[in-house]
Amino acid sequence: MDNLAPESEAFRAVFLEYYPGVRRKLIALVKDEATAEDLAQEVFLRLYRNPPDDPRVIGAWLHRVLTRIAYDNTDRLVRQRKLQEKEEQYFDRQRTWESGEEALVRSEEREQINELLGELPERDRQALMLRYSGYSYAEIAEEVRVSPPRVGSLLSRAADKLRKRAAGKSSGWEW
């Protein structure tokens, strides 16, 4: 199984034989054809990177990998949904405590912050949003796929980038 490079005939033969079944099983698991196709690509990418030692077990190996990838995808979607719910609850609480003028100012600040966040790299933006939504360092590490000891420095650098961008805009609001 050493020669499963994507350009090799062996890899091509395995791909052509197993892709339809992998795709079909992923569609059944994730209930979305486009997502299933993306995940099927991930399955075959893992096959390329780390093929099983015994070529006779490719079918079982692919099934195990596709199942894990589908569950990981589902877990990620659940975490994203929880994050969105926490954000909505936070903003709903904020709205009930403010006067109309305070709400307008806060809304403008939120728009400016969202604009600045949008300029950050995806990982930095995601880490900051998770932290300010109440997620632990361990949860953030899992979500942005870094080791837990790196989360503190990641958050610090991301916050510094955000501050610098805010200072560069000279928008008149403070941190």
Secondary structure, 3 states (H helix, E strand, C coil): CCCCCCCCHHHHHHHHHHHHHHHHHHHHHHCCHHHHHHHHHHHHHHHHHCCCCCHHHHHHHHHHHHHHHHHHHHHHHHHHHHHHHHHHHHHHHHHHCCCHHHHHHHHHHHHHHHHHHHHCCHHHHHHHHHHHCCCCHHHHHHHHCCCHHHHHHHHHHHHHHHHHHHHHHCCCCCC
